[in-house]
Amino acid sequence: MRKSRFNEKQIIGVLKEHQAGPPVAKLCRKQGISGATFYA
């Protein structure tokens, strides 16, 4: 199994920020991740 590039705290932080309301494209640009990574 491949090791995740992002730790658990980073993933939770991004998901909580997404719940606050910004569009996914803007959030991904800010965090430096791709849209596919976000949805995966």
CHARMM internal coordinates of N, CA and C (Angstrom, degrees):
IC EDIT
DIST 1 N 1 CA 1.4437
DIST 1 CA 1 C 1.5316
ANGL 1 N 1 CA 1 C 109.08
DIST 1 C 2 N 1.3157
ANGL 1 CA 1 C 2 N 116.40
DIHE 1 N 1 CA 1 C 2 N 138.39
DIST 2 N 2 CA 1.4513
ANGL 1 C 2 N 2 CA 121.88
DIHE 1 CA 1 C 2 N 2 CA -177.73
DIST 2 CA 2 C 1.5202
ANGL 2 N 2 CA 2 C 110.80
DIHE 1 C 2 N 2 CA 2 C -78.28
DIST 2 C 3 N 1.3292
ANGL 2 CA 2 C 3 N 116.07
DIHE 2 N 2 CA 2 C 3 N 140.61
DIST 3 N 3 CA 1.4622
ANGL 2 C 3 N 3 CA 121.40
DIHE 2 CA 2 C 3 N 3 CA 178.14
DIST 3 CA 3 C 1.5318
ANGL 3 N 3 CA 3 C 109.31
DIHE 2 C 3 N 3 CA 3 C -75.34
DIST 3 C 4 N 1.3172
ANGL 3 CA 3 C 4 N 116.62
DIHE 3 N 3 CA 3 C 4 N 138.42
DIST 4 N 4 CA 1.4552
ANGL 3 C 4 N 4 CA 121.68
DIHE 3 CA 3 C 4 N 4 CA -179.19
DIST 4 CA 4 C 1.5264
ANGL 4 N 4 CA 4 C 110.61
DIHE 3 C 4 N 4 CA 4 C -70.24
DIST 4 C 5 N 1.3053
ANGL 4 CA 4 C 5 N 115.82
DIHE 4 N 4 CA 4 C 5 N 142.72
DIST 5 N 5 CA 1.4625
ANGL 4 C 5 N 5 CA 121.15
DIHE 4 CA 4 C 5 N 5 CA 178.85
DIST 5 CA 5 C 1.5222
ANGL 5 N 5 CA 5 C 111.23
DIHE 4 C 5 N 5 CA 5 C -76.70
DIST 5 C 6 N 1.3164
ANGL 5 CA 5 C 6 N 116.84
DIHE 5 N 5 CA 5 C 6 N -25.90
DIST 6 N 6 CA 1.4592
ANGL 5 C 6 N 6 CA 122.62
DIHE 5 CA 5 C 6 N 6 CA -177.40
DIST 6 CA 6 C 1.5177
ANGL 6 N 6 CA 6 C 109.43
DIHE 5 C 6 N 6 CA 6 C -112.24
DIST 6 C 7 N 1.3316
ANGL 6 CA 6 C 7 N 116.43
DIHE 6 N 6 CA 6 C 7 N 139.29
DIST 7 N 7 CA 1.4597
ANGL 6 C 7 N 7 CA 118.08
DIHE 6 CA 6 C 7 N 7 CA 178.57
DIST 7 CA 7 C 1.5357
ANGL 7 N 7 CA 7 C 109.77
DIHE 6 C 7 N 7 CA 7 C -82.58
DIST 7 C 8 N 1.3022
ANGL 7 CA 7 C 8 N 115.56
DIHE 7 N 7 CA 7 C 8 N 171.34
DIST 8 N 8 CA 1.4594
ANGL 7 C 8 N 8 CA 121.68
DIHE 7 CA 7 C 8 N 8 CA -174.36
DIST 8 CA 8 C 1.5296
ANGL 8 N 8 CA 8 C 112.31
DIHE 7 C 8 N 8 CA 8 C -61.40
DIST 8 C 9 N 1.3188
ANGL 8 CA 8 C 9 N 117.37
DIHE 8 N 8 CA 8 C 9 N -39.75
DIST 9 N 9 CA 1.4722
ANGL 8 C 9 N 9 CA 121.13
DIHE 8 CA 8 C 9 N 9 CA -179.46
DIST 9 CA 9 C 1.5271
ANGL 9 N 9 CA 9 C 111.33
DIHE 8 C 9 N 9 CA 9 C -64.14
DIST 9 C 10 N 1.3241
ANGL 9 CA 9 C 10 N 117.28
DIHE 9 N 9 CA 9 C 10 N -38.78
DIST 10 N 10 CA 1.4579
ANGL 9 C 10 N 10 CA 120.79
DIHE 9 CA 9 C 10 N 10 CA 178.45
DIST 10 CA 10 C 1.5270
ANGL 10 N 10 CA 10 C 110.94
DIHE 9 C 10 N 10 CA 10 C -65.21
DIST 10 C 11 N 1.3142
ANGL 10 CA 10 C 11 N 116.74
DIHE 10 N 10 CA 10 C 11 N -42.73
DIST 11 N 11 CA 1.4642
ANGL 10 C 11 N 11 CA 121.36
DIHE 10 CA 10 C 11 N 11 CA -179.18
DIST 11 CA 11 C 1.5230
ANGL 11 N 11 CA 11 C 109.94
DIHE 10 C 11 N 11 CA 11 C -64.08
DIST 11 C 12 N 1.3164
ANGL 11 CA 11 C 12 N 117.14
DIHE 11 N 11 CA 11 C 12 N -46.06
DIST 12 N 12 CA 1.4638
ANGL 11 C 12 N 12 CA 121.21
DIHE 11 CA 11 C 12 N 12 CA 179.91
DIST 12 CA 12 C 1.5237
ANGL 12 N 12 CA 12 C 110.47
DIHE 11 C 12 N 12 CA 12 C -62.48
DIST 12 C 13 N 1.3267
ANGL 12 CA 12 C 13 N 116.80
DIHE 12 N 12 CA 12 C 13 N -40.47
DIST 13 N 13 CA 1.4638
ANGL 12 C 13 N 13 CA 120.93
DIHE 12 CA 12 C 13 N 13 CA 179.32
DIST 13 CA 13 C 1.5153
ANGL 13 N 13 CA 13 C 112.35
DIHE 12 C 13 N 13 CA 13 C -61.23
DIST 13 C 14 N 1.3214
ANGL 13 CA 13 C 14 N 116.63
DIHE 13 N 13 CA 13 C 14 N -43.16
DIST 14 N 14 CA 1.4621
ANGL 13 C 14 N 14 CA 120.80
DIHE 13 CA 13 C 14 N 14 CA 179.79
DIST 14 CA 14 C 1.5255
ANGL 14 N 14 CA 14 C 110.39
DIHE 13 C 14 N 14 CA 14 C -66.57
DIST 14 C 15 N 1.3296
ANGL 14 CA 14 C 15 N 117.30
DIHE 14 N 14 CA 14 C 15 N -41.90
DIST 15 N 15 CA 1.4689
ANGL 14 C 15 N 15 CA 119.89
DIHE 14 CA 14 C 15 N 15 CA -179.99
DIST 15 CA 15 C 1.5232
ANGL 15 N 15 CA 15 C 111.67
DIHE 14 C 15 N 15 CA 15 C -65.68
DIST 15 C 16 N 1.3280
ANGL 15 CA 15 C 16 N 117.53
DIHE 15 N 15 CA 15 C 16 N -39.33
DIST 16 N 16 CA 1.4651
ANGL 15 C 16 N 16 CA 120.33
DIHE 15 CA 15 C 16 N 16 CA 177.63
DIST 16 CA 16 C 1.5264
ANGL 16 N 16 CA 16 C 110.78
DIHE 15 C 16 N 16 CA 16 C -66.19
DIST 16 C 17 N 1.3284
ANGL 16 CA 16 C 17 N 115.95
DIHE 16 N 16 CA 16 C 17 N -38.71
DIST 17 N 17 CA 1.4617
ANGL 16 C 17 N 17 CA 119.75
DIHE 16 CA 16 C 17 N 17 CA 178.03
DIST 17 CA 17 C 1.5279
ANGL 17 N 17 CA 17 C 110.23
DIHE 16 C 17 N 17 CA 17 C -64.67
DIST 17 C 18 N 1.3396
ANGL 17 CA 17 C 18 N 116.92
DIHE 17 N 17 CA 17 C 18 N -36.94
DIST 18 N 18 CA 1.4630
ANGL 17 C 18 N 18 CA 121.07
DIHE 17 CA 17 C 18 N 18 CA 178.34
DIST 18 CA 18 C 1.5278
ANGL 18 N 18 CA 18 C 110.86
DIHE 17 C 18 N 18 CA 18 C -64.91
DIST 18 C 19 N 1.3154
ANGL 18 CA 18 C 19 N 117.45
DIHE 18 N 18 CA 18 C 19 N -36.81
DIST 19 N 19 CA 1.4606
ANGL 18 C 19 N 19 CA 120.94
DIHE 18 CA 18 C 19 N 19 CA 179.30
DIST 19 CA 19 C 1.5320
ANGL 19 N 19 CA 19 C 111.42
DIHE 18 C 19 N 19 CA 19 C -65.29
DIST 19 C 20 N 1.3299
ANGL 19 CA 19 C 20 N 117.04
DIHE 19 N 19 CA 19 C 20 N -23.88
DIST 20 N 20 CA 1.4603
ANGL 19 C 20 N 20 CA 121.00
DIHE 19 CA 19 C 20 N 20 CA 179.45
DIST 20 CA 20 C 1.5238
ANGL 20 N 20 CA 20 C 111.86
DIHE 19 C 20 N 20 CA 20 C -69.83
DIST 20 C 21 N 1.3456
ANGL 20 CA 20 C 21 N 117.53
DIHE 20 N 20 CA 20 C 21 N -18.51
DIST 21 N 21 CA 1.4486
ANGL 20 C 21 N 21 CA 118.87
DIHE 20 CA 20 C 21 N 21 CA 170.91
DIST 21 CA 21 C 1.5132
ANGL 21 N 21 CA 21 C 120.03
DIHE 20 C 21 N 21 CA 21 C 124.10
DIST 21 C 22 N 1.3484
ANGL 21 CA 21 C 22 N 122.24
DIHE 21 N 21 CA 21 C 22 N -11.80
DIST 22 N 22 CA 1.4657
ANGL 21 C 22 N 22 CA 117.58
DIHE 21 CA 21 C 22 N 22 CA -177.86
DIST 22 CA 22 C 1.5278
ANGL 22 N 22 CA 22 C 111.34
DIHE 21 C 22 N 22 CA 22 C -69.20
DIST 22 C 23 N 1.3416
ANGL 22 CA 22 C 23 N 116.87
DIHE 22 N 22 CA 22 C 23 N 152.34
DIST 23 N 23 CA 1.4691
ANGL 22 C 23 N 23 CA 119.85
DIHE 22 CA 22 C 23 N 23 CA 177.57
DIST 23 CA 23 C 1.5273
ANGL 23 N 23 CA 23 C 111.16
DIHE 22 C 23 N 23 CA 23 C -62.55
DIST 23 C 24 N 1.3193
ANGL 23 CA 23 C 24 N 115.72
DIHE 23 N 23 CA 23 C 24 N 150.89
DIST 24 N 24 CA 1.4644
ANGL 23 C 24 N 24 CA 121.34
DIHE 23 CA 23 C 24 N 24 CA -176.53
DIST 24 CA 24 C 1.5271
ANGL 24 N 24 CA 24 C 111.03
DIHE 23 C 24 N 24 CA 24 C -59.66
DIST 24 C 25 N 1.3221
ANGL 24 CA 24 C 25 N 118.37
DIHE 24 N 24 CA 24 C 25 N -42.39
DIST 25 N 25 CA 1.4682
ANGL 24 C 25 N 25 CA 120.94
DIHE 24 CA 24 C 25 N 25 CA -177.61
DIST 25 CA 25 C 1.5271
ANGL 25 N 25 CA 25 C 110.98
DIHE 24 C 25 N 25 CA 25 C -60.62
DIST 25 C 26 N 1.3093
ANGL 25 CA 25 C 26 N 116.39
DIHE 25 N 25 CA 25 C 26 N -43.76
DIST 26 N 26 CA 1.4652
ANGL 25 C 26 N 26 CA 120.88
DIHE 25 CA 25 C 26 N 26 CA -179.38
DIST 26 CA 26 C 1.5289
ANGL 26 N 26 CA 26 C 110.66
DIHE 25 C 26 N 26 CA 26 C -66.97
DIST 26 C 27 N 1.3108
ANGL 26 CA 26 C 27 N 116.87
DIHE 26 N 26 CA 26 C 27 N -41.71
DIST 27 N 27 CA 1.4642
ANGL 26 C 27 N 27 CA 121.87
DIHE 26 CA 26 C 27 N 27 CA 179.70
DIST 27 CA 27 C 1.5301
ANGL 27 N 27 CA 27 C 110.93
DIHE 26 C 27 N 27 CA 27 C -63.76
DIST 27 C 28 N 1.3227
ANGL 27 CA 27 C 28 N 116.56
DIHE 27 N 27 CA 27 C 28 N -43.40
DIST 28 N 28 CA 1.4653
ANGL 27 C 28 N 28 CA 120.83
DIHE 27 CA 27 C 28 N 28 CA -179.82
DIST 28 CA 28 C 1.5278
ANGL 28 N 28 CA 28 C 110.98
DIHE 27 C 28 N 28 CA 28 C -64.76
DIST 28 C 29 N 1.3194
ANGL 28 CA 28 C 29 N 116.91
DIHE 28 N 28 CA 28 C 29 N -40.85
DIST 29 N 29 CA 1.4578
ANGL 28 C 29 N 29 CA 120.25
DIHE 28 CA 28 C 29 N 29 CA 177.74
DIST 29 CA 29 C 1.5248
ANGL 29 N 29 CA 29 C 110.66
DIHE 28 C 29 N 29 CA 29 C -61.24
DIST 29 C 30 N 1.3278
ANGL 29 CA 29 C 30 N 115.98
DIHE 29 N 29 CA 29 C 30 N -43.48
DIST 30 N 30 CA 1.4671
ANGL 29 C 30 N 30 CA 121.32
DIHE 29 CA 29 C 30 N 30 CA -179.42
DIST 30 CA 30 C 1.5311
ANGL 30 N 30 CA 30 C 111.33
DIHE 29 C 30 N 30 CA 30 C -63.99
DIST 30 C 31 N 1.3246
ANGL 30 CA 30 C 31 N 116.67
DIHE 30 N 30 CA 30 C 31 N -40.75
DIST 31 N 31 CA 1.4648
ANGL 30 C 31 N 31 CA 121.33
DIHE 30 CA 30 C 31 N 31 CA -176.52
DIST 31 CA 31 C 1.5293
ANGL 31 N 31 CA 31 C 112.95
DIHE 30 C 31 N 31 CA 31 C -85.23
DIST 31 C 32 N 1.3296
ANGL 31 CA 31 C 32 N 117.12
DIHE 31 N 31 CA 31 C 32 N -14.55
DIST 32 N 32 CA 1.4595
ANGL 31 C 32 N 32 CA 120.52
DIHE 31 CA 31 C 32 N 32 CA 179.96
DIST 32 CA 32 C 1.5142
ANGL 32 N 32 CA 32 C 113.58
DIHE 31 C 32 N 32 CA 32 C 78.11
DIST 32 C 33 N 1.3319
ANGL 32 CA 32 C 33 N 116.41
DIHE 32 N 32 CA 32 C 33 N 32.19
DIST 33 N 33 CA 1.4590
ANGL 32 C 33 N 33 CA 120.76
DIHE 32 CA 32 C 33 N 33 CA 177.96
DIST 33 CA 33 C 1.5240
ANGL 33 N 33 CA 33 C 109.17
DIHE 32 C 33 N 33 CA 33 C -121.68
DIST 33 C 34 N 1.3212
ANGL 33 CA 33 C 34 N 116.50
DIHE 33 N 33 CA 33 C 34 N 162.61
DIST 34 N 34 CA 1.4640
ANGL 33 C 34 N 34 CA 119.58
DIHE 33 CA 33 C 34 N 34 CA 179.14
DIST 34 CA 34 C 1.5287
ANGL 34 N 34 CA 34 C 109.29
DIHE 33 C 34 N 34 CA 34 C -88.08
DIST 34 C 35 N 1.3094
ANGL 34 CA 34 C 35 N 115.48
DIHE 34 N 34 CA 34 C 35 N 160.67
DIST 35 N 35 CA 1.4603
ANGL 34 C 35 N 35 CA 120.12
DIHE 34 CA 34 C 35 N 35 CA 177.15
DIST 35 CA 35 C 1.5127
ANGL 35 N 35 CA 35 C 111.72
DIHE 34 C 35 N 35 CA 35 C -61.65
DIST 35 C 36 N 1.3292
ANGL 35 CA 35 C 36 N 116.83
DIHE 35 N 35 CA 35 C 36 N -37.16
DIST 36 N 36 CA 1.4606
ANGL 35 C 36 N 36 CA 120.55
DIHE 35 CA 35 C 36 N 36 CA 179.04
DIST 36 CA 36 C 1.5309
ANGL 36 N 36 CA 36 C 111.23
DIHE 35 C 36 N 36 CA 36 C -64.02
DIST 36 C 37 N 1.3217
ANGL 36 CA 36 C 37 N 116.13
DIHE 36 N 36 CA 36 C 37 N -38.94
DIST 37 N 37 CA 1.4712
ANGL 36 C 37 N 37 CA 119.83
DIHE 36 CA 36 C 37 N 37 CA 177.51
DIST 37 CA 37 C 1.5183
ANGL 37 N 37 CA 37 C 110.17
DIHE 36 C 37 N 37 CA 37 C -64.22
DIST 37 C 38 N 1.3137
ANGL 37 CA 37 C 38 N 116.40
DIHE 37 N 37 CA 37 C 38 N -39.85
DIST 38 N 38 CA 1.4663
ANGL 37 C 38 N 38 CA 120.18
DIHE 37 CA 37 C 38 N 38 CA 179.70
DIST 38 CA 38 C 1.5161
ANGL 38 N 38 CA 38 C 110.67
DIHE 37 C 38 N 38 CA 38 C -61.72
DIST 38 C 39 N 1.3251
ANGL 38 CA 38 C 39 N 117.29
DIHE 38 N 38 CA 38 C 39 N -46.60
DIST 39 N 39 CA 1.4614
ANGL 38 C 39 N 39 CA 120.12
DIHE 38 CA 38 C 39 N 39 CA -176.52
DIST 39 CA 39 C 1.5308
ANGL 39 N 39 CA 39 C 112.74
DIHE 38 C 39 N 39 CA 39 C -75.36
DIST 39 C 40 N 1.3231
ANGL 39 CA 39 C 40 N 117.19
DIHE 39 N 39 CA 39 C 40 N -22.05
DIST 40 N 40 CA 1.4722
ANGL 39 C 40 N 40 CA 120.49
DIHE 39 CA 39 C 40 N 40 CA 178.73
DIST 40 CA 40 C 1.5074
ANGL 40 N 40 CA 40 C 108.64
DIHE 39 C 40 N 40 CA 40 C -73.36
END
COOR INIT
IC SEED 1 N 1 CA 1 C
IC BUILD
